[in-house]
């Protein structure tokens, strides 16, 4: 697959994980939800830089 399609699918997967965690665990907790979302984005970013980014 081409690089832009992979990036779009990767961002869509990250958004799905964030929404799923928000709905499942942090529905009425703003600060916990914000911290969890930041952690998920950092985790996805680290994974992207480690395995998907070109050298």
C-alpha positions in Angstrom: 0.0 0.0 0.0 1.1 3.6 -0.5 2.3 5.7 2.4 -0.7 8.1 2.5 -3.2 5.3 2.8 -1.2 3.7 5.6 -1.1 7.0 7.5 -4.9 7.5 7.1 -5.6 4.0 8.3 -3.2 4.5 11.2 -4.9 7.7 12.3 -8.3 6.1 11.9 -7.2 3.2 14.2 -5.9 5.7 16.8 -9.2 7.6 16.7 -11.1 4.4 17.1 -9.0 3.4 20.2 -9.4 6.8 21.7 -13.2 6.8 21.3 -13.5 3.2 22.5 -11.5 4.0 25.7 -13.5 7.2 26.3 -16.8 5.4 26.0 -15.8 2.3 27.9 -14.0 3.8 30.9 -14.0 7.6 31.2 -17.5 8.8 30.2 -17.9 11.4 33.0 -14.3 12.0 34.0 -12.8 14.9 32.1 -9.2 15.0 33.5 -8.7 11.2 33.5 -10.0 11.0 29.9 -7.7 13.8 28.8 -4.7 12.2 30.4 -5.6 8.8 28.9 -6.1 10.4 25.4 -2.7 12.1 25.6 -1.1 8.8 26.6 -2.7 7.0 23.7 -1.6 9.6 21.2 2.0 9.4 22.6 2.0 5.7 22.4 0.8 5.7 18.8 3.3 8.4 18.0 6.2 6.3 19.5 5.0 3.2 17.6 4.9 5.2 14.4 8.3 6.7 14.8 9.8 3.3 15.7 8.2 1.1 13.1 6.6 3.1 10.3 8.7 6.2 9.8 11.3 6.1 7.0 14.9 6.4 8.1 
